[in-house]
Amino acid sequence: MTNSVALLNSESSVWQLTLDRLREECNDYFGLAILDTVGFDGVFDGVVQLSVPDELRENWVKAHYADIMRKAFSEVLGQSFVDFKISIAATEKSVQVMSTPAAPKLPPVRPVRVAAKKRAPRPKLSLYAGYTFENFIEGDCNFTACEACKSVAEKPGDPALNPLFVYGKSGLGKTHLLQSIAGQMIKSNSQIRVVYCHAYEFLRDATAMSKALKAKLGNVRELAEAFQEKYENCDVLLLDDVQLLEYGVSTQERLAILIKHLRSQGKQVVLSCDRHPSQFKPLHEGEARPKGHSEIPSISAKLLAPLESCVAVGLDVPDLSTRMKLIQKKSMSIPFVDKDREEICRFLSLPPRENFRVIEGMLNGLKAMNEFCEENLDLGAVKRLVAAPGTSGVEELSVKGISETVAMEFGCDLTALASKRQDAGVALPRKVAMYLCREMTNTSLVNIGEFFNRDYSSVIAAIRSLVKQMDKDEDLARKVKDIRYLLEA
């Protein structure tokens, strides 16, 4: 027979000789483990027939080892080698045994089958006890992201939300949501294998394997198996802060293949990042990463592709309502004076602080001051404690600064406040600005009037008029007080 296939002795076969050459060329730890799963089915008309267990390994071999495999087979088979072909092995597939002139004449043997490993126990997770959905403060700034994460926790693997990409600046609750997903899943199903880790941990595992391979240490195989068992065999992967993989291009590509594999198996993937995928610059194969820091970081195009196909949900800076709810909940253990508690929470929530960590840090500081200094936490004490060190909160304010804040809160132009206009859209904020300048600075009525192009008697009349309006209009009084809190903070 001229067209035939041979299964060769595992000690001296074409495949064994080829493997020896591949291992010399292999510079990737993951590749070592994958090569061990490749089956050699023989040679047919110069075409080497290989098989792999699944699509993950097929893609990896084709993407990373096609050239060096062709080189290795050419060295072993000589001119008779044409090319190689990879197929996904069917379960319990029978293999014909034939002979070929192109291969050494050795007695055929049955292929060695590796017994399936027992499923490792579910890994233990280090989660913050307080990071649950019940403790997450919902608001307009994070409602969509929170609902998406709750849906994933209830129905992991749902194609409509797989993979899920949660993005937002630091301190807005990404880690809280990812850990809430993990905790809820484990609570609902104790057997589910959930991996929650920071991108740094993923990078560390990958780097450890690469270093071991380059140094030719004896634990390469064990590290590769542990990596596969942890990440490839999990049911849910929650990876936090993937932007930290920016400098590990090979790790990014490994993650891209892992995401594709898990998704093809119906396993849930949730990623968090400090920016939307569209804010990354794609780094194509062979392209060098720009040196230094860039406002638009680069990321491998192979990883960017699956990220762009994710369902992306964002977290915004907390709005006033969300800040108020957070402060009310987190301050329950702080002994504010009862009669001032509501006003204190209002005062603390008014400045547009950029994230939840800043707010929690402020509350922790107030709690510590009460415990160590035995402060009586009424509204006045809180105002004094949150003021910047070395300031009284009065000397720092100016007529111009107050007027700018008032104009912004009323949605009008600063120059209009100093104009001759008398319509309600300008007259009212002008009165408020004059009133607050008189209350919160040591500036004379004459100088306040000069700023607004008025004489001092006009300033007095405007202030008296506003006081009467506030006595009759609670909403106006509340707005003026809120602006004052904003200035004091």
C-alpha positions in Angstrom: 0.0 0.0 0.0 1.4 3.4 -0.9 -1.0 5.5 1.1 -0.8 4.4 4.7 -0.6 5.5 8.4 1.7 4.2 11.1 1.5 4.5 14.9 5.0 4.4 16.1 6.7 3.3 19.3 6.5 6.2 21.8 10.2 5.9 22.7 11.6 6.3 19.2 8.8 7.5 17.0 8.6 10.4 14.6 6.5 12.2 17.1 8.9 11.6 20.0 11.8 12.9 17.9 9.8 15.9 16.9 8.7 16.6 20.5 12.4 16.7 21.6 13.0 19.4 19.0 9.8 21.3 19.9 10.7 21.4 23.6 14.1 22.9 22.7 12.3 25.7 20.8 9.4 26.2 23.2 9.6 29.5 25.0 6.1 29.4 26.6 5.1 27.5 29.7 1.5 27.0 28.6 2.8 25.5 25.3 4.7 22.7 27.2 1.5 21.6 28.8 -0.5 21.8 25.6 2.1 19.8 23.6 1.7 17.0 26.0 -2.0 16.7 25.1 -1.4 16.6 21.3 -1.9 13.1 19.9 0.1 11.8 16.9 -2.1 9.7 14.6 0.4 9.0 11.9 1.6 10.2 8.4 -0.6 10.1 5.3 1.0 11.0 1.9 3.6 13.2 3.8 0.9 14.9 5.8 1.3 14.5 9.6 -2.0 13.8 11.3 -2.3 15.3 14.8 -5.3 15.5 17.2 -6.1 17.7 20.3 -8.8 17.4 22.9 -10.5 20.7 22.2 -10.6 24.0 20.3 -8.5 25.9 22.8 -5.5 23.7 22.2 -6.1 23.6 18.4 -6.1 27.5 18.3 -3.0 27.7 20.5 -0.9 25.3 18.5 -1.9 26.9 15.2 -1.2 30.4 16.5 2.1 29.8 18.3 3.7 26.6 17.0 2.9 26.2 13.3 6.3 27.3 12.0 8.5 25.5 14.5 6.4 22.3 14.1 6.9 22.4 10.3 10.6 22.9 10.9 10.8 20.0 13.4 8.9 17.6 11.2 11.1 18.5 8.2 14.2 17.6 10.2 12.7 14.3 11.2 10.9 13.2 8.1 13.1 14.9 5.5 11.8 15.7 2.0 8.8 13.3 2.4 7.2 15.9 4.8 4.5 18.0 3.2 2.6 19.6 6.1 0.7 18.8 9.3 -3.0 18.8 10.0 -4.8 19.2 13.4 -8.2 17.9 14.2 -10.2 17.7 17.4 -10.2 14.1 18.7 -13.6 12.4 19.0 -14.3 10.5 22.2 -13.2 6.9 22.1 -12.3 7.3 18.4 -10.8 4.1 16.8 -7.5 4.5 14.9 -6.5 2.4 11.9 -3.0 1.0 12.0 -1.1 0.8 8.7 2.5 1.2 7.5 4.1 3.8 5.3 7.4 3.8 3.5 8.1 7.3 4.7 8.3 6.3 8.4 10.8 4.0 10.1 9.7 0.4 10.2 8.9 -0.2 13.8 6.3 -2.5 15.4 2.9 -0.8 15.9 1.7 -0.2 19.4 -1.5 1.0 21.0 -1.6 4.7 21.7 -1.1 5.5 25.4 -4.1 7.1 27.0 -3.8 9.3 30.0 -6.3 8.7 32.6 -8.6 11.7 33.3 -7.7 13.6 36.4 -10.1 13.8 39.2 -11.7 17.2 39.6 -9.8 19.2 42.1 -11.7 20.6 45.1 -13.2 24.1 44.9 -10.5 26.7 45.6 -10.9 28.9 48.6 -11.6 32.5 47.9 -10.4 35.5 49.9 -13.4 37.8 49.9 -14.2 40.9 52.0 -17.2 40.0 54.3 -18.8 43.4 53.7 -18.6 43.1 49.9 -22.1 41.9 49.2 -25.0 43.1 47.1 -26.9 43.9 50.3 -24.2 46.4 51.3 -23.7 47.9 47.9 -25.2 51.4 47.7 -27.2 51.7 44.5 -27.9 55.0 42.7 -28.3 56.4 39.2 -24.5 56.3 38.9 -24.3 52.5 39.2 -27.8 51.0 38.8 -27.2 49.3 35.4 -23.9 47.8 36.4 -25.3 46.5 39.7 -28.3 44.9 38.0 -26.1 43.2 35.4 -23.9 41.8 38.1 -26.9 40.5 40.1 -28.2 38.8 36.9 -24.9 37.1 36.3 -24.8 35.9 39.9 -28.3 34.3 39.5 -27.7 32.9 36.0 -24.0 32.4 35.4 -23.1 31.6 31.8 -26.1 33.3 30.3 -24.9 34.3 26.7 -26.7 37.7 27.0 -24.1 38.7 29.7 -21.1 36.6 29.0 -18.5 38.0 29.1 -19.4 40.9 31.3 -17.1 43.9 31.4 -17.5 46.3 34.4 -15.6 49.6 34.0 -15.1 52.8 35.9 -12.4 54.8 37.8 -10.8 53.6 41.0 -13.0 53.6 44.1 -16.4 53.4 42.4 -17.3 49.8 43.4 -15.9 47.5 40.8 -14.2 45.2 43.3 -17.3 45.3 45.5 -19.5 44.1 42.6 -17.1 41.3 41.5 -16.8 39.9 45.0 -20.5 40.2 45.5 -21.0 38.0 42.4 -18.5 35.4 43.9 -20.1 35.4 47.3 -23.7 35.1 45.9 -22.7 32.2 43.6 -21.0 30.2 46.3 -23.9 30.8 48.7 -26.4 29.5 46.0 -24.2 26.5 44.9 -21.5 25.2 47.2 -20.0 23.0 44.4 -19.5 25.8 41.8 -15.8 26.5 41.1 -15.4 30.3 41.2 -12.0 32.0 40.7 -11.9 35.6 41.8 -8.4 37.2 41.5 -6.7 40.5 40.8 -5.1 40.9 37.5 -1.8 41.1 39.3 -2.3 37.6 40.6 -3.0 36.3 37.1 0.2 38.1 35.8 2.2 36.7 38.7 1.2 33.1 37.9 2.0 33.6 34.2 5.3 35.3 34.9 6.4 32.6 37.4 5.9 30.0 34.8 7.8 32.0 32.1 10.7 32.5 34.5 10.8 28.8 35.5 10.8 27.8 31.8 13.7 30.2 30.9 15.7 29.0 33.9 14.9 25.4 33.0 13.7 24.7 36.5 12.2 21.3 37.3 8.8 22.6 38.4 7.7 23.9 35.0 5.3 21.0 34.4 3.7 21.3 37.9 3.3 25.1 37.5 1.6 24.6 34.1 -0.8 22.0 35.5 -1.7 24.2 38.5 -2.3 27.1 36.1 -4.6 25.0 33.9 -6.4 23.6 36.9 -7.0 27.0 38.4 -8.1 29.0 35.4 -9.1 26.7 32.6 -11.1 24.3 34.7 -13.1 26.8 36.7 -16.8 27.4 36.2 -16.6 31.2 36.7 -13.7 33.5 36.3 -13.8 37.0 37.9 -10.7 39.0 37.0 -10.2 42.4 38.6 -8.4 45.4 37.1 -7.3 43.9 33.8 -5.6 47.2 32.8 -2.7 46.1 34.9 -1.8 43.6 32.2 -0.8 46.4 29.9 2.9 45.6 30.1 2.5 41.8 29.7 1.6 41.3 26.0 2.1 37.5 26.1 -0.1 37.3 29.2 -2.8 39.3 27.4 -2.8 36.8 24.5 -3.0 33.9 26.9 -6.0 35.6 28.6 -7.7 36.1 25.2 -7.5 32.4 24.5 -8.7 31.5 28.0 -11.7 33.8 27.6 -12.6 32.2 24.3 -12.2 28.7 25.8 -14.3 29.4 28.9 -17.0 31.1 26.9 -17.2 28.2 24.4 -17.8 25.9 27.4 -20.6 28.1 28.6 -18.6 29.2 31.6 -19.0 32.7 33.0 -16.3 35.4 32.6 -16.5 38.8 34.4 -13.8 41.4 33.9 -13.3 44.8 35.5 -11.2 47.7 34.2 -10.6 51.4 34.9 -11.8 52.3 31.3 -14.0 51.3 28.5 -12.4 48.9 25.9 -12.7 51.7 23.3 -10.1 53.7 25.3 -7.3 51.2 24.5 -5.1 51.4 21.5 -4.8 48.0 19.7 -1.3 46.5 19.6 -1.0 44.3 16.5 1.2 41.2 16.3 4.8 42.1 15.8 4.2 45.7 16.8 6.4 47.1 19.6 4.6 48.6 22.6 5.3 52.4 22.9 7.9 53.3 25.5 6.9 55.3 28.5 3.5 56.2 29.8 0.7 57.1 27.5 -2.7 58.6 28.2 -4.1 55.9 25.8 -2.6 52.6 26.9 -1.8 49.9 24.4 -3.2 46.4 24.6 -2.9 43.3 22.4 -5.4 43.3 19.5 -5.9 39.6 20.4 -7.2 40.5 23.8 -9.0 43.7 22.7 -11.2 41.7 20.3 -13.0 39.7 23.0 -13.1 42.7 25.3 -14.9 44.8 22.6 -17.4 41.9 22.3 -18.2 42.0 26.0 -21.3 43.5 27.5 -19.8 46.7 29.0 -21.5 48.4 32.0 -20.1 51.5 33.6 -19.8 53.0 37.0 -19.9 56.8 37.3 -18.9 59.3 40.0 -21.5 59.1 42.8 -24.2 61.7 42.5 -25.7 63.6 45.5 -28.4 61.1 46.2 -26.0 58.2 46.2 -23.5 60.0 48.4 -26.3 60.9 50.8 -27.4 57.2 51.1 -23.9 56.0 51.5 -23.1 58.5 54.3 -26.3 57.8 56.1 -25.6 54.1 56.1 -21.9 54.2 56.8 -22.3 56.7 59.6 -24.8 54.7 61.7 -21.9 53.7 64.0 -20.6 57.3 64.4 -22.2 59.1 67.4 -23.3 62.3 65.8 -25.5 64.5 67.9 -29.0 63.3 67.2 -30.5 66.7 66.5 -27.8 67.4 64.0 -27.5 64.0 62.4 -29.6 64.8 59.3 -27.8 68.1 58.7 -24.4 66.5 59.2 -25.1 63.9 56.6 -26.4 66.6 54.3 -23.3 68.7 54.9 -20.9 65.8 54.3 -22.7 64.7 51.1 -22.8 68.0 49.3 -19.2 68.3 47.9 -19.0 66.1 44.8 -16.3 63.8 46.1 -15.0 61.6 43.3 -15.3 58.1 44.8 -16.6 56.0 47.6 -13.2 55.5 49.2 -12.8 59.2 49.8 -16.2 59.4 51.5 -15.4 56.3 53.6 -12.0 57.6 54.6 -13.6 60.9 55.7 -16.1 59.0 57.9 -13.4 56.8 59.4 -11.5 59.9 60.3 -14.5 61.4 62.1 -15.1 58.1 64.0 -11.4 58.0 65.0 -11.5 61.6 66.3 -14.5 60.8 68.4 -12.8 57.7 69.9 -9.4 59.2 70.5 -10.3 62.8 71.3 -13.8 62.4 72.7 -15.1 65.0 70.3 -18.8 66.0 70.7 -19.8 65.5 67.1 -22.4 68.2 66.5 -22.6 70.1 63.2 -20.0 72.7 64.2 -17.5 70.1 65.3 -17.9 68.2 62.1 -17.4 71.3 60.0 -14.2 72.0 61.9 -12.9 68.5 61.6 -13.4 68.1 57.9 -11.7 71.5 57.1 -8.3 71.3 55.6 -5.5 71.5 58.2 -4.4 75.0 58.9 -7.5 76.7 57.6 -10.6 78.1 59.4 -12.9 77.8 56.4 -13.5 81.6 56.3 -10.3 83.3 55.2 -10.0 81.0 52.2 -13.3 82.3 50.7 -13.5 85.3 48.5 -16.3 87.3 46.9 -15.4 86.0 43.5 -15.1 82.4 44.6 -18.5 82.6 46.4 -20.1 84.2 43.3 -18.7 81.6 41.0 -20.2 78.8 43.1 -23.6 80.5 43.3 -23.6 81.1 39.5 -22.8 77.5 38.9 -25.5 76.2 41.3 -28.1 78.4 39.7 -26.9 77.8 36.1 -26.2 81.4 35.2 -23.2 83.3 34.0 -20.9 85.1 36.5 -20.8 88.3 34.4 -24.6 88.5 34.5 -24.5 88.8 38.3 -22.6 92.1 37.9 -24.8 93.4 35.1 -27.9 95.7 35.3 -30.3 92.9 34.5 -33.2 92.5 37.0 -35.0 89.4 35.7 -35.6 86.5 38.1 -32.9 84.3 36.5 -30.2 86.8 37.6 -31.7 88.8 40.4 -32.2 85.9 42.8 -28.7 84.3 42.5 -27.3 87.9 42.8 -29.1 88.3 46.1 -27.8 84.8 47.3 -24.3 85.7 46.3 -24.4 89.0 48.2 -25.9 87.3 51.2 -23.3 84.6 51.4 -20.5 87.1 50.8 -21.7 89.1 53.8 -22.1 86.0 55.9 -19.0 84.1 55.1 -16.3 86.7 54.5 -15.0 89.8 56.3 -15.5 91.9 53.1 -17.2 95.2 53.7 -20.6 96.1 52.1 -18.9 98.7 50.0 -16.5 96.2 48.5 -19.2 93.6 48.0 -21.3 96.3 46.2 -18.3 97.2 43.9 -18.0 93.6 42.7 -21.6 93.6 41.7 -21.6 97.2 40.4 -24.0 98.3 43.2 -23.7 100.7 46.1 -23.7 99.5 49.7 -27.4 100.4 50.2 -28.4 98.2 47.3 -26.5 95.3 48.9 -28.4 95.8 52.3 -31.7 95.9 50.5 -30.9 92.7 48.5 -29.9 90.8 51.6 -33.0 91.9 53.6 -35.2 90.9 50.6 -33.6 87.4 50.4 -34.1 86.8 54.2 -37.8 87.5 53.8 -38.0 85.2 50.8 -36.3 82.4 52.7 -38.7 82.8 55.6 -41.6 82.1 53.2 -39.9 79.6 50.8 -38.4 76.4 52.5 -37.0 75.2 49.2 -35.1 78.4 48.7 -33.8 78.3 52.2 -32.6 74.7 51.7 -30.8 75.6 48.5 -29.0 78.6 50.1 -28.0 76.4 53.1 -26.7 73.7 50.7 -24.6 76.2 48.8 -23.2 77.4 52.1 -22.3 73.8 53.1 -20.7 73.4 49.7 -18.5 76.5 50.3 -17.7 75.4 53.9 -16.6 72.0 52.9 
